[in-house]
């Protein structure tokens, strides 16, 4: 008799990275249960996931901070493993609303850990962030680079990792992988899943997409006086499907000894804002007008990953380049010019 499929709880699974990870898990023989409060996502994604993967997720609409709701999920769905995405993630907003970010991002984590403990679930992949590193003296950035977060969002992720380390110390059977991924972008190659933020986008690629499709008049470039080759911020952009694969592989290849480990997910290649604009224009044939505005609080010059540890421990490396990211993001935006809820 074949082994039963393992069931993964994906918190925040209706979001950009979460939805793509659901596809990856379903296509690799996992059952998937999603908990999401839809505060920055659309339930339409679940039909799209089923179209692509040929199977459905089991969706439970709830806030991860709701312990009673989580207990009901763990009891009814027999969870084996957890991937925790659910979090607020806008740097600028976190500076304006720090307590909301700490309440949501840390409260959801502690509630989840308590529920996992009560229900005997030991394997967790945590959605962390390269923003933990803050201002760095050199790139590429290794996992041993000291943390120096510069904004409440980044600090919430760093505090989350400290909580996880303490939890692993207190509970020796707990097995946690924290994935510090760099700048996710792109979309599923089908054009059916992509990034669809509500309101004015906080991330570069969806902002570029909305300018290209005519929803916004021009791109705002936040600062052109950084210590980079063209004065604009440099980031390590990584295709969302590479990130989804990284999460799946992290579940399949847990550390040999229980405990806490940190891995970067990135490409190891730095791309400036203007580099990305140029690559998108070539991929789409569109012209992107832009204006330079003041820097955002908490932004840094450059963040580029050293990805050697993930390659060594997971056998994982990013397979898609910037041209792929631009092509797939534009494919999604063309098919969904007003986002999920409009069609």
C-alpha positions, -999 to +999 in steps of 0.1 A: +000+000+000+014+034-010+022+059+018-005+085+024+004+120+011+018+143+038-003+173+045+013+208+047-003+237+064+005+269+044-003+301+063-008+331+040-012+307+012-034+330-008-006+355-011+020+359-039+046+335-027+022+313-008+000+306-038+029+297-060+043+274-033+009+257-030+011+248-067+046+235-062+036+213-033+005+199-050+025+190-081+049+171-058+023+149-041+015+169-010-019+177+004-022+214+011-043+232+037-043+270+036-051+294+064-054+330+053-075+360+064-075+375+028-064+409+042-041+413+012-051+385-012-080+371-032-098+338-028-098+337-067-063+323-065-075+289-052-094+282-085-063+293-103-041+269-082-065+240-090-064+248-127-026+246-128-020+217-103-050+196-112-059+194-075-074+217-049-061+231-016-083+230+014-089+266+024-097+278+059-104+315+061-090+327+095-064+349+111-033+329+122-035+347+156-068+330+163-058+301+184-092+284+184-093+285+146-058+270+143-066+243+168-096+234+146-074+232+115-048+210+132-075+187+146-096+183+115-069+183+088-041+161+104-012+185+096+022+170+092+043+201+083+040+238+082+052+267+060+045+300+076+041+330+052+014+350+068+028+385+076+026+421+068+055+430+045+057+466+034+088+484+046+073+519+044+041+510+061+060+493+089+077+525+097+044+543+099+026+514+118+053+496+138+030+482+165+006+467+139+036+449+123+049+435+156+014+424+166+007+407+134+040+392+124+051+381+159+017+373+173+009+350+144+042+332+148+039+326+186+003+314+182+013+290+154+042+276+175+019+269+204-006+252+182+021+231+166+034+220+200-001+211+212-007+190+181+027+173+179+038+189+147+076+195+146+086+206+110+084+242+101+097+263+072+096+300+081+093+328+055+121+352+066+137+381+047+171+394+035+160+427+050+173+413+083+209+421+071+202+458+067+233+479+059+261+456+050+298+463+043+302+437+016+282+416-008+274+389-015+258+384+019+263+351+037+240+337+064+267+345+090+265+383+082+254+400+114+218+411+115+213+448+114+176+454+104+168+490+096+129+491+098+101+475+118+093+450+091+128+437+090+130+437+128+099+417+130+115+390+109+147+391+130+127+389+162+108+360+146+140+341+141+151+348+177+117+334+188+123+303+167+158+297+181+144+299+216+116+275+207+140+250+192+161+252+224+131+246+246+117+219+223+146+197+210+124+178+185+114+210+167+130+213+132+129+248+117+143+261+084+143+299+081+145+310+045+159+345+040+149+351+005+158+381-014+134+400-038+107+377-052+092+386-086+079+371-118+048+349-119+037+314-128+046+307-165+009+300-173+000+336-166-028+325-142-009+333-109+011+364-101+015+393-078-016+414-073-012+438-044-041+459-032-037+496-035-004+512-046+022+485-049+051+485-025+074+463-046+091+473-078+079+448-103+041+451-097+046+489-098+063+486-132+035+462-143+008+487-134+025+515-152+029+493-183-008+483-183-019+519-177-032+517-141-005+541-129+010+570-148+047+565-140+071+546-119+084+562-087+121+555-083+129+559-046+163+576-046+191+579-072+220+587-048+228+553-034+264+540-036+256+518-066+267+519-103+237+540-114+226+555-081+195+534-077+191+505-052+205+471-061+187+440-052+189+403-058+157+395-077+146+359-077+118+342-096+088+333-074+088+298-087+124+293-077+114+304-042+085+280-043+108+252-052+131+262-024+103+259+002+093+225-011+129+212-011+135+226+024+106+204+036+119+174+018+155+178+031+152+188+067+184+192+087+199+159+099+196+170+135+166+188+149+170+225+156+172+259+138+189+267+105+191+297+082+194+296+044+195+324+019+174+320-013+186+343-042+204+342-075+236+359-064+232+385-090+226+422-082+201+442-103+195+479-099+161+496-103+170+509-137+185+476-148+151+460-141+132+487-159+155+482-189+150+444-188+113+448-186+111+472-215+130+447-236+108+418-225+075+436-230+081+462-257+066+488-234+082+521-223+081+528-186+082+565-177+096+571-143+104+599-119+130+600-091+115+607-056+129+608-021+143+576-006+120+555+015+129+553+052+148+521+060+160+513+024+196+503+019+221+504-010+225+468-020+214+434-010+228+404-029+228+368-017+256+343-012+236+312-021+262+286-014+247+272+018+213+264+001+232+247-028+252+226-003+224+216+021+194+215-002+209+209-036+189+240-047+199+268-070+177+293-088+170+282-124+154+314-138+170+347-148+158+383-150+144+379-185+123+350-173+110+371-144+100+400-166+084+378-193+063+359-167+053+390-147+042+407-179+023+376-190+003+376-158-004+414-160-016+412-196-040+384-188-051+401-156-049+438-163-070+448-133-059+419-110-077+387-099-110+402-087-116+419-121-114+388-141 
